[in-house]
């Protein structure tokens, strides 16, 4: 009986990740010249973080999409610009996903950091990309 739940849960996780990727690429036109920064199915232990860095030019419109398959997970997402100014991402579209857009103010490396504030391991899928508006 438990095996059915595990298989069912894995199927939902896989379908969710595929759906998020498909929706993010269809709803927002991305510039084919730009590379997306991805954190793909990284498991974050309790009270730990994962990070990714992307080179960005001032004036570029950026999108951060964080998908996690666990309802009620306690995650914090933040973007740090080259001047070490931190922007916390609090825009939530629905449970299991954080989403935010912003315009880069300066040229340089922008770091996205996702922190697990809960007591259980959380798998995440992150897309940090340039978008055209």
C-alpha positions in Angstrom: 0.0 0.0 0.0 2.8 2.4 0.9 4.5 1.7 -2.4 1.5 3.0 -4.3 1.7 6.3 -2.4 5.4 6.6 -3.1 4.9 5.9 -6.9 1.9 8.3 -6.9 3.9 11.0 -5.1 6.9 10.7 -7.5 4.5 10.9 -10.4 3.0 14.1 -9.1 6.4 15.6 -8.5 7.6 14.7 -12.0 4.4 16.1 -13.6 4.7 19.3 -11.5 8.2 20.0 -12.6 7.4 19.4 -16.2 4.4 21.7 -16.0 6.3 24.5 -14.4 9.0 24.3 -17.0 6.5 24.2 -19.9 4.4 27.1 -18.5 7.4 29.3 -17.7 8.6 29.0 -21.3 5.3 29.5 -22.9 3.9 32.4 -20.9 7.1 34.5 -21.0 9.1 35.0 -24.1 12.8 34.5 -23.4 15.6 35.8 -25.5 17.2 32.8 -27.2 20.6 34.5 -26.9 20.4 34.4 -23.1 21.2 31.4 -20.9 18.9 30.6 -18.0 20.4 29.8 -14.7 18.9 26.6 -13.3 19.0 24.8 -10.1 17.5 21.5 -11.1 15.9 19.2 -8.5 18.4 20.2 -5.8 17.6 18.8 -2.4 18.1 21.5 0.3 18.7 20.1 3.9 17.0 21.8 6.8 18.5 25.3 7.6 20.8 25.1 4.5 20.9 27.1 1.2 21.6 26.6 -2.5 22.8 29.5 -4.7 23.2 30.2 -8.4 24.9 33.2 -10.1 23.9 34.9 -13.4 25.7 37.7 -15.2 23.1 40.5 -15.9 23.1 43.9 -17.5 21.4 47.0 -16.1 17.9 47.5 -17.4 17.3 43.8 -18.1 14.0 42.4 -16.9 14.6 39.3 -14.8 12.3 36.5 -13.6 12.9 34.1 -10.6 10.7 31.0 -10.5 11.1 28.6 -7.6 9.1 25.4 -7.6 9.0 22.9 -4.7 6.7 19.9 -4.4 6.0 20.1 -0.6 2.9 21.9 0.6 3.7 24.4 3.4 7.4 24.3 2.9 9.2 27.1 4.7 11.6 28.6 2.0 13.2 32.0 1.7 14.3 33.2 -1.7 16.5 36.2 -2.2 18.4 37.9 -5.0 21.7 39.8 -4.2 23.0 42.3 -6.8 26.7 43.2 -7.4 26.5 46.0 -4.8 25.4 43.4 -2.1 21.9 44.8 -2.0 19.5 42.0 -1.1 15.9 41.7 -2.4 13.7 39.1 -0.6 11.2 37.4 -2.9 7.8 37.4 -1.2 5.6 37.3 -4.3 3.7 34.0 -4.2 1.4 32.8 -7.0 0.2 29.7 -5.2 1.5 27.2 -2.6 4.6 25.2 -3.8 5.8 28.1 -6.0 7.5 31.4 -5.5 7.6 33.8 -8.5 9.0 37.3 -8.9 10.2 39.7 -11.6 12.4 42.7 -11.3 14.5 45.1 -13.4 18.3 44.9 -12.9 19.7 48.3 -11.6 23.4 47.7 -12.3 25.6 45.5 -14.5 27.2 42.4 -12.9 26.7 39.1 -11.2 23.3 38.6 -9.5 23.1 35.7 -7.0 19.9 33.9 -6.2 19.8 32.1 -2.9 17.1 29.7 -1.7 17.1 28.8 2.0 15.2 25.9 3.6 13.8 27.3 6.9 12.0 24.1 7.8 13.0 20.9 9.5 12.6 18.5 6.5 14.6 18.2 3.2 13.0 20.1 0.3 13.7 19.4 -3.4 13.6 22.6 -5.5 13.7 23.5 -9.1 14.7 27.1 -9.9 14.7 29.1 -13.1 16.5 32.5 -13.0 16.2 34.1 -16.5 16.0 37.2 -18.6 12.6 38.0 -20.0 11.2 40.4 -22.6 8.2 42.5 -21.7 
